[in-house]
Amino acid sequence: MNAPLEPSGLLAPSPAVLTGIRIGCARVSTGGQELDRRIDALNAAGCRRIFSDRKSGKNDPRPGLEACHAFPAPGDTLVVPSHDRYGRSLQDLVNMVAELRERGIGFQSLHEALGTTTPGGRLIFHSRLACSARAR
């Protein structure tokens, strides 16, 4: 006989306790793109601190992103203007959001209105990413 299934951590709130602190991360890859517009959106979303990069190329170092990942504490939420400006690839995005969750940090993308701090939000986030991957 099979043992009863244990409740899954996938349905638990993550982070378990939100601090209400929102940290912003913005990136543009060309001189023609406007970083100010992205920073304005993050300020309007209530971000307490904003990190940014002006980098292009998939292998360029992104010091703003590195600092942004080092800054949040468990319970904080990392906010980006759009998820496609956060990760360099779909796999990169999935890995970075998973790493944030392991550290107890939430993730929110403003343009797509996606967040990972609730079970439903994580479901929608991963479903939309799967659809994006299939469309490519």
N, C-alpha and C positions, 0 to 999 in steps of 0.2 A: 504494500500500500504506500502511496506517496504521502510525504509529510505536507502539511498545509503550507501554502506560500506565505512568506513573510511580507509585510507591507513594503512597498518599494520606495526608495529614496527619491524616485522620479516624481512622486506626487507631493513630496514635502516642499514647503515654501523655501525658496533659495534666493537670497540669504534668509536664514530663519528669522532674523530681526533686522529690519531696515533702519539705518541711521537717519535717513532723509538727506544725507549729503550726496550731492551729484557732482561728478567730475567730468569735464568735457574733453573730448579729443577730436581735433579737426585736422584734415590734411587736404592739400591740393597738390597736383603733380605738375602743373604747367604754370607759366607766368600769366597766362590769359585767364586762369581761374581765380575767383575772388575768395580769399580766405576770410575777409571781413564779414561776408554774408553768412558764412558757416559759424563764425564766432558770435555774431548777433543772435543766431538761432539758439546756440548753446546758452548764451546769457538769458534769453527769453525763457528757456526751459529751467532756469534756476540753478545753473551750474556754479558752484562756489569757486572752482579753479578750472582753468582751461589750458590744455597743452596743444601745441600745433606743430606741424611740419610743412615745409614746401619742398617736396622731394618727388622725383620721377624715377622710373626704372625699378624693376622688381628686386634688384639687389642693393639699392642705395640704403645706407643706414638711416634709421628714423629715430633720432634722439628724443623728439617730442613724444613719440609713442612709447619708447622705453621708460621715460620719466613718468608718463601717464600710467603705465602699468605698475610702476613701483610705488606710486603715491596713495592709491585708495586703500582703505582699511576694510576689514570684514563688515558687511552691512551697508557699505556705500554702493552707489550705482554709477557705472561708467556710461556716459551718454555720448552718442555720435550723431552728427547731422544725417548721415546716410550709411547704411552698412557696407555699401560698395566702396566707400572711402576709408573704411577701417581696415579691412583685410585686403591683401593683394590678390588673393584667389579665394574661391569658395572654401577650399580646405583650410586655408590660413584663417579665415573668419571663424569657421567651426572650431578649430583648435584654440584660438584666442578666447572665444566665448566660453569654451569648456574649462580652460585654465582659470578664467575669472570665477566661474562657478565653484571650482575646487577651492578657491581662496575665500569663498563666501561673499563675492562681489557680484552685484547685479549688472545687467547690460540693457541698454535701451537705444533704439535707433529712431530718431525723430521722424524722418521722411516716410519710413515704412510703418510707423506707429507700432513697432515691435518691441517687446520687452521680455526678459527672462526671469523676472522676480516672482512669477506665479506659475503654477503647473499649466494653466491654459495658455499663458504667454509663451512658455517654452514649446508647447505643442504647435502653436501657430508659427513661431519662429522657425522651427525645424521643418515644418510642412512647406513654408514659403521658400526656404532654402532648397529643399528637394525639388520643388517646381522650377526654381531658377536653374538648377543644375540640369534638369531634364530639358529645359528650353534651349540650353547652350548646345 
